Amino acid sequence: MAALALLMPWRLTAQVQRTDSLSTQSTVTSQREEVRPRMMTSPLPVNIRQQGRQLCVQSRYNQLLPVYTEGGTFYTAFRLSKGTNWLSGLPKGTYLINNRKFTIY
């Protein structure tokens, strides 16, 4: 048996109960718990102005600009180049860009 234990030591070890996994039991709480992710803004400063249905975004760096719907849902991210960028093609509606509201008519 000792020789067998040297060949297969994993067979003789006890099963360890994991404590790092999520519990499958649901808990009932009196308050509604809702986890809302934080809206992201551009990591570097940008200047945004609206002209008709287009947005003129001036950036001194290459970066991504996240766009959210009015309800706070992520819609898309535009890739900005250094300099002046014209963003068009957004459907009619209200959008949150860099914590500012823009309405496309």
C-alpha positions in Angstrom: 0.0 0.0 0.0 2.9 2.4 0.8 4.3 1.9 -2.7 0.9 2.6 -4.2 0.6 5.8 -2.1 4.0 6.9 -3.6 2.7 6.4 -7.1 -0.7 8.0 -6.7 -0.6 10.4 -3.8 -3.7 12.3 -5.0 -5.9 9.3 -4.3 -5.2 9.3 -0.6 -5.8 13.0 0.1 -9.1 14.2 1.6 -11.4 16.4 -0.5 -11.0 20.0 0.5 -14.2 22.0 0.7 -13.9 25.2 -1.4 -15.0 28.4 0.2 -14.1 30.8 -2.6 -16.9 29.9 -4.9 -20.3 31.7 -5.1 -23.1 30.2 -3.1 -25.9 28.6 -5.1 -28.5 29.5 -2.4 -30.4 32.7 -2.9 -30.8 35.2 -0.1 -33.9 37.2 0.3 -33.4 40.9 1.2 -35.9 43.5 2.0 -34.3 46.1 -0.2 -33.7 45.9 -3.9 -30.0 45.6 -4.6 -29.0 46.8 -8.0 -25.4 47.0 -9.1 -24.9 49.7 -11.7 -21.5 50.0 -13.3 -19.9 53.4 -13.4 -20.1 55.3 -16.6 -16.7 55.9 -18.2 -15.5 59.1 -19.6 -12.6 59.7 -21.9 -9.3 59.2 -20.0 -7.8 62.4 -21.5 -9.4 65.8 -22.0 -11.6 66.4 -25.0 -13.6 69.4 -26.3 -17.0 68.4 -27.7 -19.4 70.7 -29.6 -22.5 69.8 -31.6 -23.2 71.1 -35.2 -26.5 69.7 -36.5 -26.5 65.9 -36.4 -22.7 65.8 -36.1 -20.4 66.1 -33.1 -17.0 67.9 -33.4 -14.6 66.4 -30.9 -11.1 67.9 -30.5 -8.5 65.8 -28.8 -4.8 66.2 -28.3 -4.3 62.4 -28.0 -5.4 59.1 -29.7 -8.1 57.6 -27.4 -11.5 55.9 -27.1 -14.6 58.0 -26.4 -17.5 56.0 -24.8 -21.1 56.9 -25.7 -24.0 56.0 -23.4 -27.8 56.3 -24.0 -29.9 58.6 -21.8 -30.7 55.7 -19.5 -27.0 55.1 -18.8 -26.6 52.0 -21.0 -23.3 51.7 -23.0 -24.0 52.3 -26.7 -20.7 52.5 -28.5 -17.1 53.8 -28.3 -15.6 56.0 -31.0 -11.9 55.8 -31.7 -10.5 59.4 -31.7 -7.4 60.5 -33.5 -5.2 63.4 -32.5 -6.8 66.6 -33.7 -10.4 67.2 -34.9 -12.8 64.3 -35.2 -16.3 64.5 -36.7 -18.7 61.9 -35.2 -21.8 61.2 -37.3 -24.2 58.3 -37.7 -25.8 58.3 -34.3 -29.5 57.6 -34.4 -32.0 60.2 -33.1 -32.0 60.4 -29.4 -30.2 61.7 -26.3 -26.7 60.5 -25.5 -24.3 61.0 -22.6 -20.8 61.7 -23.7 -18.2 62.7 -21.1 -21.0 63.3 -18.6 -22.7 65.8 -20.9 -26.0 65.4 -22.7 -26.2 65.7 -26.4 -29.5 65.4 -28.3 -29.4 64.3 -31.9 -32.5 65.4 -33.9 
